[in-house]
């Protein structure tokens, strides 16, 4: 049989373990448990987001997920986005992504009949700025724009 002191020690060890898992800085039991509850809620939200991302990825098979190619050309970027399916409204999200990076579209050609094709030349609005933008950053922001479009499309 456990004595009450051993039970307290076991409970203390369990609370310490719970504190370490949940990154809680609380000292009393109630606060540790409250932090653990918040931690579990956050984990549930993460799982839901991941499940949504998986569902989104599944809705785009490999053949119709947009392919993105970004090439640096001196101070400009040549950006090409292509998908075999018509993606109504996608252009707006890509242009918003350009704005996030302060890119100005100099020239663009877009086709949205049976597929989505975008070829654009963009440049930084402020070329004297200290922040360096490279092709990988542009590609990442375009991907984020596509992801936002997918999320909005699924809600409709």
N, C-alpha and C positions, 0 to 999 in steps of 0.2 A: 504494500500500500504506500501511496505517496503521502508525505506529510504536507501540511499547508505551505511550508517554506519551499519544498521542492516544486509544488504546484505554481507558486508565485515565480520561482526561478524559471520554470518551463514557459510560463506566460510571458515573462520578461524577454526571454530569448525569441519567442514567436513574434512579439511586438518589434523587437530589434530587426528581425528578418523582414517583417512587413515594412518597416521604415526604410530599410536599405533597398528593397525591391521598388518601392514607390517614390524613392528620393524625398521622403518626408523629413522635415526638420522639426516636427512637433515632438513634444515630450510626454504629453498625457495620452492615455489610451483613446479617448474620444476623438482627439484631433488626428491621431495616427489612422484611426479607422475612417474618419471623414476624408483624409487625404487618399487613403486606399480606394474609397468609393469614387472619388473624382478621377483617380488613375484608371480604374476599371471603365468608367464612363468614357474617358478619352480613348482607351484601347478599343472599345466598341465602335466609336466613331471612326477610328482608323480602319478597322476591319470593314465597315460599311463603305468607306471611300475606296479601299482596295478592291472590294467586290464590284463597285461601280466601274472602276478602271478596267477590271477584267471583263466585265460585260461590254464595255465600250470597245475594248480591243477585239473581243469576239465578234462584235457587229461589223468590224472592218476586217475582212479576210485579207490575207497577204496581197492579193491581187488588186484590191481597191483601196487600200490605205494610201493616203497621199505620199508620194515620194518627193523629197525636198533636196534640192541641190543649190548650194550657195558658193559662188566663186568671188574672190576678191580681185578687183581690177583697179589698181592704183588707189584712188580715194573712194571708189564706188564698189557696189556689190551687184553681181548678176544673180538674181534669185529666180529659181524655177520650181514650181509646185505642180504636180500632176497626179490625177487619180482617174480611174476609169469610170467612176460614177459621178453623176451630177450632184454637186454639193451646194445647194441653194443657200446663199447667205455667207458662205465661207470667206469670200473676198473681204467682207467688212471686218471680220475677225483678224485676218492677216494684215490688213491696213492698220487696224488698231495696234497690232503687235509692232508694226513698223514705228508707230508713234511712240510707243513705250521706249524704244531705243533712240528716239529722235532722228529717225531716218526719213528723208524726203524722197518721194518717188519722182524720178526724173522722166522715166518713160515706162509704160506698161502695156502689155498685150494680154488680154484675157478672153478665154472661150469657156462658155458654160453650157453648151448645147447638150451633148450626150455625156460629156466628161468635164472635168475641171482642169483647165490649163492656165497657168499664170507665168508669164515671163516679165520680170521687172528689173529695172536698173534703179538702184537707190543709193543715196549718198547721205553722209551725216549732215545734219542741219548746221551744226557748229563744228567746223573742222579744227578750230583752235582749242577745243576743249581737251582737257588732260586725259579724260577717260578713253581708253583704247577699245575699239569695237572690232572684232574679227569675224570671220565667216562662221565659225562655230557658234558664237554668241547669237548671230543673226538667225542661224538655223534653229537654235534652241528656242528663241522667242517665237519664231514661226510655228514650231511644234506646240508651244504653249497656246498660241492663238487657235490652232486646229483643235487642241484639246478643249478649249473653252467652247468652240463651235459645237463639238460633239456633245458636250454636257448640255448646252442649250437646246440642241436638236432633240436630245432624248427626252427633255422635259415637255416638249410640245406634242 
